[in-house]
Amino acid sequence: MRQGNLFLSSLFTFLLTGFVLTERLSLTALGSVLVVASCACAALLAVALPLPRREKLGRAGLAAGLAALAVAAIPLLSANILEALQWKGAPQGVPLVHIVENRSGIITVDGPIR
């Protein structure tokens, strides 16, 4: 029974991330959501461990602090990530004018739209 629950939860997570979140969120927002969800799982695990209350709260607080730090840092560190991922022959520092992101892919325009 436990293996069936694990399978269903992983299937739900795959479907939620792959079909719902990637359709609605940008790469940066998706990264932030996934980091916050991971830190929330770590905090729940810390609370569920058989440890003294003070240590449980310390570990859960550490997970919450890391989540807050990641939410602040991810947009700053990935501001020009799509420009950096362009093919090697592209001129350096060309800003992207328009970006369309969805679960099917990413379309970028690096020149004026006519």
C-alpha positions in Angstrom: 0.0 0.0 0.0 2.8 2.4 0.9 4.5 1.9 -2.5 1.2 2.7 -4.3 1.0 6.0 -2.3 4.5 6.9 -3.2 3.8 6.2 -6.9 0.6 8.3 -6.9 2.3 11.2 -5.1 5.3 11.2 -7.6 2.9 11.0 -10.5 0.9 13.9 -9.2 4.1 15.9 -8.7 5.2 15.2 -12.2 1.8 16.2 -13.7 1.6 19.3 -11.6 5.1 20.5 -12.4 5.2 19.3 -16.0 1.7 20.4 -17.2 0.4 23.0 -14.9 3.2 25.0 -13.4 5.3 25.2 -16.6 2.3 26.5 -18.5 1.7 29.3 -16.0 5.1 30.3 -14.6 8.3 31.5 -16.0 11.6 29.6 -15.5 12.6 31.9 -12.6 9.2 31.7 -10.9 9.1 27.9 -11.4 12.6 27.6 -9.8 11.5 29.7 -6.8 8.3 27.7 -6.3 10.2 24.4 -6.5 12.8 25.6 -4.0 10.2 26.8 -1.6 8.3 23.5 -1.9 11.6 21.6 -1.2 12.4 23.7 1.8 8.8 23.2 3.1 9.3 19.4 2.8 12.6 19.7 4.7 10.9 21.7 7.4 8.1 19.1 7.7 10.8 16.4 8.0 12.6 18.3 10.6 9.4 18.7 12.7 8.6 15.0 12.3 12.0 13.7 13.5 12.2 12.5 17.1 14.3 15.4 18.3 14.0 17.9 21.1 11.5 20.7 20.4 14.3 23.4 20.3 16.3 21.5 17.7 13.1 20.8 15.6 12.3 24.5 15.5 15.9 25.4 14.7 16.0 23.1 11.7 12.6 24.2 10.5 13.7 27.8 10.9 16.9 27.1 8.9 14.8 25.6 6.1 12.5 28.6 6.1 15.5 31.0 6.0 17.0 29.1 3.1 13.7 29.3 1.3 13.5 33.1 1.8 17.1 33.5 0.7 16.5 31.5 -2.4 13.4 33.4 -3.3 15.4 36.6 -3.1 18.5 35.3 -4.9 17.0 33.3 -7.8 15.6 36.3 -9.7 18.8 38.3 -9.2 21.1 35.4 -10.2 19.1 34.4 -13.2 18.2 37.8 -14.7 20.0 37.2 -18.0 20.0 33.4 -18.1 18.2 33.1 -21.5 20.7 35.6 -23.1 23.5 33.5 -21.7 22.0 30.3 -23.2 21.9 31.6 -26.7 24.1 29.8 -29.3 27.8 30.6 -29.3 27.9 32.6 -32.5 25.5 35.2 -31.2 26.9 38.6 -30.3 27.5 39.1 -26.6 25.2 41.2 -24.6 22.3 41.2 -27.0 19.2 41.8 -24.9 16.1 39.8 -25.7 13.2 42.0 -26.7 10.3 39.5 -26.2 10.2 36.1 -24.4 7.3 33.6 -24.6 7.6 30.6 -22.2 5.3 27.7 -21.8 5.5 23.9 -21.4 6.2 23.4 -25.1 9.3 25.6 -25.1 10.8 29.0 -25.0 10.7 31.5 -27.9 12.9 34.5 -27.8 13.2 37.6 -30.1 16.5 39.5 -30.0 15.7 42.2 -32.5 13.0 44.7 -33.1 9.6 43.2 -33.8 8.1 44.5 -37.1 
